[in-house]
Amino acid sequence: MAVVKEKEDPQKSTIQNMKDAFKGETTAHAKYAAFSKKAAEEGYPEIALLFKAASGAELIHANNHKVVIQRMGEEIPTVTPEFSVGTTKENLKNAIEGESYEFNTMYPNFIKDANAAGNYMAQISLTYAYKVEQKHRDFYINALKVLEEGNVKSLPSVYYLCPTCGNTYATTAPSRCEISMTDAKLFIKIDAL
């Protein structure tokens, strides 16, 4: 006799997904801040700046997710970030792995559930993070490559963050965010540690 698997309630899934995404982004914010400090200690201010910018973007994602959780009438989970800090090279590999998972697996599944639940706010918050994580992954892949080539000085010395979605731009930014359409005048400039 075939076992009929009960279909998961998309609204319940979305609530859990939003809490998991909030925990993940809160942890990434803390982790990248620690990775930034380590890169600065190791004499890689350009990589430290990249981690600082990404840390800021992850905080924007966490805060967006938090708003959605509150709007759903749910309690915000308590997060105690757990991670380890290695060398800058190890930290870049760790960041590439984390961003790749979020972009390839986690966020696409969470977005699918939010769509099924008809939860527009969750869709927006998750989609913002999803689109930015790919950019972060690519920034980290490039940073690892130039680190291995001994050419870290070629990395950008300024980043711009969209305060709405966390979109991260290196060196220059368009007049409006390409994800949220936020005016560049509102962007957060990161050019110092």
C-alpha positions in Angstrom: 0.0 0.0 0.0 1.4 3.4 -1.0 2.0 5.9 1.8 0.4 9.2 1.0 2.6 12.0 2.1 0.7 14.9 3.6 1.3 18.0 1.6 3.1 20.7 3.6 1.1 23.9 4.2 2.9 26.6 2.2 2.0 29.3 4.8 3.6 27.2 7.6 6.6 26.5 5.4 6.9 30.2 4.6 6.9 31.1 8.3 9.6 28.5 9.1 11.6 29.5 6.0 11.5 33.2 7.0 12.8 32.3 10.4 15.5 30.2 9.0 16.5 32.9 6.5 16.5 35.5 9.3 18.8 33.2 11.3 21.1 32.6 8.3 21.4 36.3 7.4 21.9 37.4 11.0 24.7 34.8 11.3 26.2 35.8 7.9 26.2 39.5 9.1 28.3 38.6 12.2 30.5 36.1 10.3 31.4 38.5 7.6 32.2 41.2 10.1 34.6 38.8 11.8 36.0 37.8 8.4 36.5 41.5 7.7 38.5 42.0 10.9 40.6 38.9 10.1 41.4 40.1 6.6 42.5 43.5 7.9 44.7 41.8 10.5 46.3 39.7 7.7 47.0 42.9 5.7 44.2 42.5 3.1 42.3 45.8 3.5 40.6 45.3 0.1 39.2 41.9 1.1 38.3 43.3 4.5 36.3 46.0 2.8 34.4 43.4 0.7 33.5 41.4 3.8 32.4 44.6 5.5 30.1 45.5 2.6 28.7 42.0 2.4 28.1 42.1 6.2 26.1 45.3 5.8 24.0 43.7 3.0 23.3 40.6 5.1 22.0 42.9 7.9 19.7 44.6 5.4 18.4 41.1 4.4 18.0 40.0 8.0 16.0 43.2 8.8 13.8 42.7 5.8 13.1 39.1 6.8 12.4 40.3 10.4 9.7 42.8 9.1 8.0 39.9 7.2 8.1 37.6 10.2 6.5 40.4 12.4 3.8 41.1 9.7 2.9 37.4 9.8 2.4 37.8 13.6 5.3 35.5 14.5 7.9 35.9 17.1 11.4 36.8 16.0 13.8 34.0 16.7 16.8 34.5 19.0 20.0 34.1 17.1 23.4 33.2 18.6 25.7 33.2 15.5 28.0 30.2 15.4 30.9 30.1 13.0 34.7 29.8 13.0 37.2 32.2 11.6 40.1 30.8 9.6 42.6 32.4 7.4 41.3 34.9 4.8 41.7 32.3 2.1 39.7 29.8 4.2 37.1 32.5 5.0 36.6 33.3 1.3 36.1 29.6 0.5 33.6 29.4 3.4 31.8 32.5 2.1 31.6 31.1 -1.5 30.2 27.9 -0.2 27.5 29.7 1.9 26.5 32.1 -0.8 26.3 29.3 -3.4 24.0 27.2 -1.1 21.7 30.2 -0.5 21.6 31.1 -4.2 21.4 27.6 -5.7 19.2 25.8 -3.1 17.9 27.7 -0.1 16.3 30.8 -1.6 14.8 29.2 -4.7 13.0 26.7 -2.5 11.9 29.4 0.0 10.6 31.7 -2.9 8.6 28.7 -4.3 6.9 28.2 -0.9 6.2 32.0 -0.5 4.7 32.0 -4.0 2.5 29.0 -3.2 1.4 30.7 0.0 0.6 33.9 -1.8 2.8 35.8 0.6 3.9 38.8 -1.4 6.0 40.4 1.3 8.0 37.1 1.9 8.4 36.8 -1.9 9.9 40.3 -2.1 12.2 39.9 0.9 13.4 36.4 -0.2 13.9 37.6 -3.8 16.0 40.6 -2.8 18.3 38.4 -0.8 18.4 35.7 -3.5 19.5 38.2 -6.2 22.2 39.7 -4.0 23.7 36.5 -2.8 24.7 35.6 -6.4 26.6 38.9 -6.6 28.3 38.2 -3.3 29.4 34.8 -4.4 30.9 36.2 -7.5 32.7 38.9 -5.6 34.2 36.3 -3.3 35.2 34.0 -6.2 37.1 36.9 -7.7 38.6 37.9 -4.4 39.9 34.4 -3.9 41.3 34.3 -7.4 43.2 37.6 -7.0 44.4 36.5 -3.5 45.9 33.3 -4.9 47.5 35.4 -7.7 48.9 37.8 -5.2 47.0 40.7 -6.8 44.7 41.8 -4.0 45.4 45.5 -4.6 43.3 45.2 -7.8 40.1 44.7 -5.8 37.6 47.6 -5.5 38.3 50.2 -2.7 34.6 51.3 -2.5 31.3 49.6 -2.4 27.7 50.9 -2.4 24.8 49.2 -0.7 21.2 49.6 -1.5 19.4 50.2 1.8 16.2 48.6 0.5 17.5 45.2 -0.8 21.2 45.0 0.1 22.3 45.0 -3.5 26.0 45.5 -3.5 27.9 47.5 -6.1 31.7 47.7 -6.5 33.4 51.0 -7.5 30.4 52.7 -9.0 26.6 52.4 -8.8 23.8 53.1 -11.3 21.4 55.9 -10.7 18.9 53.4 -9.3 19.2 49.9 -7.8 18.7 47.3 -10.5 16.7 45.1 -8.1 14.6 47.5 -5.9 14.7 50.7 -8.1 15.9 52.6 -5.0 17.5 56.0 -5.9 21.3 55.9 -5.6 21.3 59.0 -3.5 20.1 56.7 -0.7 22.9 54.2 -1.1 25.3 53.5 1.7 28.9 54.1 0.7 31.5 51.8 2.2 35.1 52.9 1.6 36.7 52.6 5.0 37.1 49.9 7.6 
